[in-house]
């Protein structure tokens, strides 16, 4: 079962989704960690093996395998997000781009975490003051 992100427990989810991807197939995690996915050559039509400058692009079995792993990893990450966030993240075309966006939005840096924590404390204080 794919672990679904609980935004209040991001670090736990981050660990669980990494373990899940490694368990399913280690190559899926490598796509994210090492950006090990197929790169479509610039200025090429995905339905044509020739580029605009007339050269031919050969897609190897390894390239197809990398693309397949990237699609699987990206899909798994999207499905691990709560429903209300899935459409927001669909614009990211690779698993690595998606992972970076998820880390940025939900993980944040230390300053962001501190600001969120202070905001929650302030909201709690306001709630407590209203209740008395």
Buried (B, 14 or more C-beta within 10 A) or exposed (E): EBBEBEEEEBEEBBEBBBEBBBEBEEBBBBBBBEBBBBEEEEEBEEEEEEBEEEEEBEEEEEBEEBBBBBBBBBBBBBEBBEEEBEEEBEEBEBBBBBBBBBEEBBBBEEEEEEEEEEEEEEEEEEEEEEEE
